[in-house]
């Protein structure tokens, strides 16, 4: 499975409306019925919804760098032993 994420930001012409988030691509195809707040939410969707894992913890709300060394640091999958 090839996973890609792309952040987007949209603003209307006069600047009063704005929208942002992350688009998820799996094997080159956009998951077109979902938008995510960030890459961490997209990965959580893959693990929980597509692969059936129960996630106890993925990241802190205060964590700013979700893609770096912290995104899976505290990940616990049900039935998985290190």
N, C-alpha and C positions, 0 to 999 in steps of 0.2 A: 504494500500500500504506500503510495507516494502522497505525502501530506504537505500542502503549501498554504500559507496564510498571507493575506494582503490587507493592510490597513487602508481605510478610505476616509476622506473628509469632504463633505459637500456643504456649500453655502449658497443661499439664493442670491439673486442679483443685488438686492439692496442690503444684504447682510443681516436681516432680522431672523432668518431661519438657518439652522445648522444641523448637520447630522454627521456622525462619525461612527466607526466601528471596524470590524474585521470580517473579511470574506474568507471562507474556507474552501479549498480545492482538494478533492480526493481523486487521485489518479488523473489529474488534469481537468476534471469536471467540477464546476462550481456547485456547491451545495446551495441551491437557489431558493430553498424555502426557509433558510435560517440566516440571521446576521448575529454577530457576537460582539461583545463589548471589547474584547481583546483576544490575543492568541491563546492565553490560558483558558478562557472559556471555550474556545474552539477545540482545544485538546481534551478538555473535560468532556465535551459532547462526544468526541470520538471514543474515549475510554468507557464512558457510562452507557451512552445510547447505542453505539454501533458495536461495541465489543462486550458489553454486559458486565463490566467491572463495577464494583461498589467503591466509590471514592470516599475515604474518611477525611482527607485534607489535601488540598492542592496548592494553595498559596495564601499568604496574608493579604488583606485588603490594603495594607500599608506598603506592600512590596511594589516597587516601581518597575524593576527590570524583570519582567515575567519570562523573557526568552533566554536569558543568560544562565548562570549556574544555579539559579534558584527554582526554576519551574517544577522540576520533579524531585527536588531535594527531600521533601517530606511526604512524598506520595506513598500511600499505603494501599495496595490492592488486596482485596479479600482472597485468601487462599494462596497468597504468594509468599514464599520464604526466601530471604536473601542467602 
